[in-house]
Amino acid sequence: MVLLFGIGLKLADSLSLVVSFPTMLIGFALHSQGTSFASLRRNWAFAILITVGSIGDAFVGGQLAGTVSSAVLLPVLAAILVISPVKVWPHGRRPRPRSVR
């Protein structure tokens, strides 16, 4: 949105959250009715840890957005967008797990 429409970085971030939140709520409501959340029920401690970490990160990010200039935030966010796929993408060929019968 910053490049396409020329709006500020902070406004684009806020608009992204406004658009994402209803989508996440609907997805959560639809998937929670099936068996999709069985692993989440088994790993509830991890889910709570991730939730608390996300809330803390959102708070810190909100505080930084009010004090750090866009000239600093834009390169940092660009670096995160470049590094994240590299860290997530599988490196090398992994052997396929055998099915247990």
N, C-alpha and C positions, 0 to 999 in steps of 0.2 A: 504494500500500500504506500510505503514511503516513496519507492521509485515510480510506481505506476500513477499515483494520484498526487504526489508531492506534498503529502501531509506530514506533520511532525512525527517523530519516532514514538514519543510518549502517547500521543493520540492513537496512533496505529496499534500500539500494544493494548491499549484499553479497548479499542474496537474489536480486536481479535478475541479478547476475553468475553466480550458481550455476545459475539457470534458463537463462540465455542461452548459456552455454558449451557444454553438450552439443548444443544446437540448432545452434550455429555449426559444431561439429565434424562433425555429420552432414551439414549442408548443404555444407560444404567437401568432404567425402568423395564425395558424390554428384555435385557439379558438376565436380570435378576430373577425373573419368573421361571426360567428353565434350569438346566443343570450346569450352566456356564459358570456358576459361582462356587462349584463344589471344591475346586482347589483353593479358592479364597477362604472358604470356611476351614479348610485343613491348615492353612498358613495364616491364621488371623493375626499372630504376633508380628509377622513381617508386614502385613497390610497396615497395621496400626503404625509401625515404624515409618513406613513410606508416607503415610498420611501426615504424621506429625512433622516429618522432614519437609514435605511439600508446603505445609502451612508456614513453617519457619522460613523457608526459602521465599515464599510469596511476601512475607512481612519484610524481610531484608531487602528484597528487590523493590518493593514499594517505597521503602525509605531511601534507597539509593536513587531511584528514579526522580525523586524530588530534590536531590542535592547534587547529583552528578550530571554534567552536561551531556547533551546528545552527541557532541563530538567525541566523547569518550565511550558512551554506551554503544554507538553504532559499530565501531570496530570490534568491541568485545562480543557483541551479539553475532556479528558476522563470523568471528573466529569460532564461536560455539556451534554455529550452523555448519561450518566446514569440518570441524573436528568430530562432531557427534556421529555422522554416518560412518566415518572411518573406524571409530571405536566399536560401533554396533555391527558392522559388516563382518561376516565370518572370514577369518584369514586362513588361507590354505584349504586343502581338501580334508574333510573329516570323514572317518569311516562311518558307514550307516549302521545304526544299532540293529541288532538281530531281534526279530519278534519272538516273544516267549509264548509257547503254546502249551 
